[in-house]
C-alpha cells in the first residue's frame, strides 16, 4: 500500500477507477473519524472525530491549517455552498461556525441535545441544524435563531432545495417533511 505522506493515517485517498489505495494525507486523531466534507473548490477537507476535534486540512497536501475542539464527538461538518463558512455539529449540543477565509470561530450555537445534521442554505444566509426531534433555523448575518421546527420522531437528515425556498427534513419513522422558507419573515 503506497502512502503519499509517508505517515500512517486515518484519512486515506483511493483511486476508484482501480480501487487501489493511492495515499494518506494525514493522521487525524486517536478516535474514529465520524464525518468528512470537501470545500466547494476542493482545496480544503474538514474532518470531525469522536474525540471532539474538528480539523481543516489543505488538499491534497494534507497540511493541518485549523483545529477546533468540541467537548464530545463531532457528528457532522458542512461547508457553506460558496466555501465561506464551515459548520460543525456535536453531541455536546453545540454548533460551531468558522469563517474559513479568516480561520476564526465566529459563532457558537447551543442546544440541550446533540446536533446530528447541519446544512447551509444555497445563499449562505441560513443554517439549519437537526437535534433529536427538532430542526432549528439560524440567520448567519443576524446571528439569531429564526425558527424551531418540532417533529414527532428523530431527525436523521436536513436539506435545502437548490433555490433555498424549501427545507426538507428526513425523520426516523420514514417520513419526509417539507417546509417552505418564508424569506420575508427574516430579512
RAMONOR-V192141 format. One line per field, one symbol per residue. ss: DSSP state (H for helix, E for strand, C for the rest). phi: phi as a letter, one per 30 degrees, with the letter a starting at -180 (. if undefined). burial: I if it has 16 or more other C-alpha atoms within 10 Angstrom, else O. A space follows every 50 residues. Layout:
ss = ???
phi = ???
burial = ???
This chain:
ss = CCCCCCCCCCEEEEECCCCEEEEEEECCCCCCEEEEEECCCCCEEEEEEC CCEEEEEECCCCCEEEEEECCCCEEEEEECCCCCEEEEEECCCEEEEEEC CCCEEEEEEECCCCCCEEEECCCCCEEEEEECCEEEEEECCCCEEEEEEE CCCCEEEEEECCCCCEEEEEECCCCEEEEECCHHHHC
phi = .dcddicdbccbcbdddchcdcaccacdadcddcabacdedicbbcbbbd didcbccdbcdiddcabbcccaecdabaddecidbbcbbbddicccbcdd dchbdcabccbdbdccbaacdecidbbcbcbhcbbccbcdddhadcabcc bdbddcabacdedidbbcbccedjdccccdccdddcd
burial = OOIIOOOOOOIOOOOOOOOOOIIIIIOIIOOOIIIIIIIOOOOIIIIIII IIIIIIIIIIOIOIOOOOIIOIIIIIIIIIIOIOIIIIIIIIIIIIIIOI OOOOOOOOOOOOIIIIIIIIIIOIIIIIIIIIIIIIIIIIOOOOIOOOOO OOOIIIIIIIOOOIOIIOIIIOOOOOOOOOOOOOOOO
